[in-house]
Amino acid sequence: MGLNLNDKKAVVAEVSAQVANAETIVIAEYRGIEVVDLTVLRKKARESGVYLRVLKNTLVRRAVAGTSFADLADQMVGPLIYSVSADPVAAAKVLNDFAKTNDKLVLKAGSYAGKVLDKAGVQALASVPSREELLSKLLYVMQAPVAGFVRGLDALAKQREEAAA
């Protein structure tokens, strides 16, 4: 049973709200995926803060019209699952990681910073470390000189103690 006009308007409004806050949209073909696998994918998406949904392509085309994602509308053909995130990497990472373990999910395209990405572009975006990973690496780099200085002082203090004894 199809959606009535009010339901369609509600879906377009919901997707438009997600797109308004989005940095990235990634689409993939999900033909033949079992419900159990799709449930696992949805769980991973929720944990990553990614809006993931199977939608009618015409409704998504209406939702992205007039946005920086409008050029992606040409790729919206076939049974697609849409991954939308405010984090530039999360949407691509969730679908790409799942596609590595499930060959029935086929990455199709994506859009980031107003540019349409092909499958290789989505995979490249997914390989970029997340914001949290980058911050932790930065913190490690900032702590390394201080930690080295402290270890040096400790070694110097032990040397003096041994020399005094």
KEZAZA-253924 format. One record per residue (C-alpha): residue number from 1; y negated, z negated, x. Coordinates in nm, 3 decimals. Each point is the difference from the previous one (the first is absolute). Layout:
BEGIN
R kefi      yy      zz      xx
R  NUM       Y       Z       X
...
# end
This chain:
BEGIN
R kefi      yy      zz      xx
R    1   0.000   0.000   0.000
R    2  -0.338   0.104   0.142
R    3  -0.315  -0.203   0.028
R    4  -0.258   0.015  -0.275
R    5  -0.365   0.075   0.080
R    6  -0.102  -0.366   0.029
R    7   0.289  -0.075   0.236
R    8  -0.097   0.299   0.216
R    9  -0.361  -0.120   0.015
R   10   0.120  -0.346   0.102
R   11   0.217   0.144   0.279
R   12  -0.287   0.217   0.128
R   13  -0.233  -0.303  -0.005
R   14   0.255  -0.214   0.188
R   15   0.059   0.266   0.266
R   16  -0.374   0.068   0.029
R   17  -0.059  -0.369   0.069
R   18   0.262   0.004   0.275
R   19  -0.141   0.322   0.149
R   20  -0.354  -0.141   0.001
R   21   0.109  -0.271   0.248
R   22   0.246   0.216   0.194
R   23  -0.016   0.122   0.358
R   24   0.328   0.190  -0.015
R   25   0.221   0.174  -0.254
R   26   0.346   0.122   0.096
R   27   0.232   0.195  -0.227
R   28   0.373   0.054   0.031
R   29   0.273   0.170  -0.199
R   30   0.251  -0.250  -0.131
R   31   0.261   0.230  -0.156
R   32   0.344  -0.163  -0.010
R   33  -0.095  -0.351   0.113
R   34   0.206  -0.271  -0.166
R   35  -0.174  -0.274  -0.199
R   36   0.118  -0.269   0.244
R   37  -0.164   0.182   0.292
R   38  -0.318   0.058  -0.198
R   39  -0.015  -0.372  -0.079
R   40   0.025  -0.081   0.373
R   41  -0.281   0.247   0.070
R   42  -0.221  -0.156  -0.267
R   43   0.063  -0.347   0.144
R   44  -0.102   0.114   0.349
R   45  -0.312   0.164  -0.143
R   46  -0.100  -0.320  -0.183
R   47   0.048  -0.205   0.317
R   48  -0.225   0.243   0.189
R   49  -0.270   0.007  -0.268
R   50   0.071   0.362  -0.091
R   51  -0.034   0.137  -0.355
R   52   0.319   0.202  -0.049
R   53   0.078   0.183  -0.320
R   54   0.172   0.305  -0.146
R   55  -0.265   0.182  -0.204
R   56  -0.057   0.325  -0.183
R   57  -0.170   0.238   0.243
R   58  -0.259   0.116  -0.255
R   59  -0.116  -0.358  -0.056
R   60  -0.038  -0.062   0.375
R   61  -0.190   0.327   0.041
R   62  -0.248  -0.126  -0.259
R   63  -0.026  -0.337   0.173
R   64  -0.076   0.150   0.343
R   65  -0.241   0.268  -0.126
R   66  -0.341  -0.050   0.157
R   67   0.129  -0.235   0.272
R   68   0.074   0.053   0.368
R   69   0.365   0.047  -0.104
R   70  -0.068   0.300  -0.228
R   71   0.135   0.249   0.257
R   72   0.341  -0.169  -0.023
R   73   0.036   0.131  -0.358
R   74   0.144   0.331   0.130
R   75   0.302  -0.192   0.138
R   76   0.076  -0.177  -0.330
R   77   0.298   0.204  -0.115
R   78   0.347  -0.125  -0.089
R   79   0.138  -0.350  -0.051
R   80  -0.229  -0.214   0.215
R   81  -0.048  -0.364   0.080
R   82  -0.356  -0.099   0.089
R   83  -0.085  -0.258   0.263
R   84  -0.363  -0.121   0.005
R   85  -0.146  -0.262   0.234
R   86  -0.328  -0.144   0.116
R   87   0.156  -0.049   0.344
R   88  -0.016   0.340   0.174
R   89   0.355  -0.030   0.137
R   90   0.198  -0.200  -0.259
R   91   0.069   0.277  -0.254
R   92   0.125   0.239   0.267
R   93   0.203  -0.269   0.176
R   94   0.182  -0.117  -0.316
R   95   0.111   0.349  -0.103
R   96   0.072   0.119   0.355
R   97   0.215  -0.305   0.083
R   98   0.193   0.040  -0.325
R   99   0.047   0.374   0.057
R  100   0.162  -0.075   0.337
R  101   0.281  -0.188  -0.172
R  102   0.023   0.206  -0.320
R  103   0.012   0.377   0.037
R  104  -0.062   0.055  -0.373
R  105  -0.362  -0.112   0.038
R  106  -0.188   0.294   0.153
R  107  -0.353  -0.052   0.125
R  108  -0.214   0.279  -0.136
R  109  -0.367  -0.059   0.081
R  110  -0.275  -0.255   0.021
R  111  -0.373  -0.039   0.020
R  112  -0.202  -0.220   0.234
R  113  -0.374   0.004   0.071
R  114  -0.050   0.303  -0.225
R  115   0.259   0.209   0.186
R  116   0.329   0.122  -0.141
R  117   0.296  -0.083   0.224
R  118   0.329   0.185   0.014
R  119   0.333  -0.176   0.057
R  120  -0.058  -0.022   0.376
R  121  -0.348  -0.140  -0.056
R  122   0.135  -0.270  -0.231
R  123   0.266  -0.091   0.257
R  124  -0.265  -0.019   0.273
R  125  -0.216  -0.224  -0.219
R  126   0.302  -0.223  -0.069
R  127   0.058  -0.046   0.373
R  128  -0.348  -0.152   0.049
R  129   0.023  -0.379   0.026
R  130  -0.131  -0.194  -0.299
R  131  -0.326  -0.193   0.011
R  132   0.187  -0.329   0.047
R  133   0.201   0.142   0.293
R  134  -0.315   0.129   0.166
R  135  -0.177  -0.334  -0.044
R  136   0.295  -0.190   0.148
R  137   0.007   0.236   0.301
R  138  -0.374  -0.046   0.047
R  139   0.039  -0.377  -0.015
R  140   0.281   0.015   0.257
R  141  -0.217   0.208   0.234
R  142  -0.290  -0.242  -0.043
R  143   0.224  -0.304   0.068
R  144   0.174   0.145   0.308
R  145  -0.284  -0.066   0.251
R  146  -0.052  -0.355  -0.128
R  147   0.374  -0.073   0.011
R  148   0.019   0.140   0.354
R  149  -0.294  -0.215   0.106
R  150   0.163  -0.313  -0.145
R  151   0.332   0.078   0.174
R  152  -0.189   0.048   0.327
R  153  -0.178  -0.334  -0.037
R  154   0.329  -0.170  -0.080
R  155   0.165   0.151   0.309
R  156  -0.298  -0.105   0.215
R  157   0.020  -0.357  -0.136
R  158   0.375  -0.016   0.077
R  159  -0.066   0.127   0.355
R  160  -0.258  -0.272   0.059
R  161   0.233  -0.265  -0.138
R  162   0.279   0.116   0.235
R  163  -0.237   0.012   0.296
R  164  -0.127  -0.353  -0.075
R  165   0.353  -0.139  -0.023
# end
